[in-house]
């Protein structure tokens, strides 16, 4: 027997309508070259409706891809709303990709219109010269001077249009947004979010046992709007009435600090490398008085336990670790303690620092061992994490990737264990595990330990070829500024010796000025592996 409830499509128009009706007075603030621009959600929604009129006049039709090549700002938020609401697909381009990848992605997606920041024009211009599909370019004036010839000025376009009143009732399973994975192997892959998946994913961010975004929050997404839906934050804020603060293109630690001071957000989100670079400035800031932040949402790669500890004890702000992928919208799991952890005391709470948490309601998880069978949730057995749920991708856009999507589950490529409470600990990405003599060594665990050394700022561990063991771990270490030239290989190895099994001990340590980062700020181990592929490991 079928239920008798209404079946209105869960689409982005719900978010728009709710924001303009119930959260009209709430604000989005953007740091610009002229200071901070503040607009209400009411104004944002009205401008969004004008944007829809403008895009229709340009020729955008349902299903067309409209790309953004932008920093985090109010106009980007308007695209987040307007493009899906008119039935078109918002394609968020990663502004830090190589030109050749951008060309591939724009052509693969067949982007018809691109909204690009003036400050990024010199980068975009080169891509534009190599693609054929783009029919119109709209420039957001985030830097002084006129819009480049042959382009449309975003503000002029909006000012001259009247707001569309009737929006189509877009089917919830239609595509709303497109985001390409950073593509560590092969060409980048397109993940095509639906209205339904984005709507439900936004709700997950409002759950109390997740990050619990609520009307009383003010959220600073440092994570780019082009990195996997900005982790769902824009829509969750518009839905709940939480306010937004965008840093624009002003992303230096000093600018972010000013942003925190001026707008006093209650929640901020970014990858671990952002929080590493902000640790010292925030420690100093804390001396001047407590910070406004109630929590920091951090994910994208493993959060070093020492970093979490430092934020808790020295900055006074807890880091909430989340795990996910572009393919999972991205929020899939999040680490919040259970009541039972609190009862078990400080050690149980401490142990959570190495955990990526439990899957949020709406996502199911299984652990699959090498033998293809489900592994036990005993905190020790390791296997590949596989997930399914209404905001998990079922395939890639225009790409046959059957090996990645099996019997309704997404194979994440992440190796982990899960404990009896359902808390998962990522050991590594399959390709980052160090395979030594047929056994696995977790680079993530080694990095976490090395980064707890007081003289270490960053550490990445990679496998380098070894004639006997296949691969052996090499630790690439960035000393803190006051330890440069002083920290030694022996000191790192002595520090690790009592903490790890003998065969886990890296064969060598190299010192770097900086760990190379990917376009979204993660350690770029591909670059390190290439750089050190011929590294001569010392004889043991
Ligand atoms: P991307 O789709 O580029 O965001 O990359 C997703 C991958 O980032 C995942 O498959 C994980 O390998 C890694 N990742 C994301 N969050 C975490 C986390 N909290 N801890 C460890 N790895 C993570």
Boltz pocket constraint, residues with backbone or C-beta under 6 A from the ligand:
constraints:
  - pocket:
      binder: B
      contacts: [[A, 181], [A, 182], [A, 228], [A, 298], [A, 299], [A, 300], [A, 301], [A, 302], [A, 303], [A, 321], [A, 322], [A, 323], [A, 324], [A, 325], [A, 326], [A, 327], [A, 330], [A, 356], [A, 412], [A, 413], [A, 414], [A, 426], [A, 428], [A, 429], [A, 520]]
      max_distance: 6.0
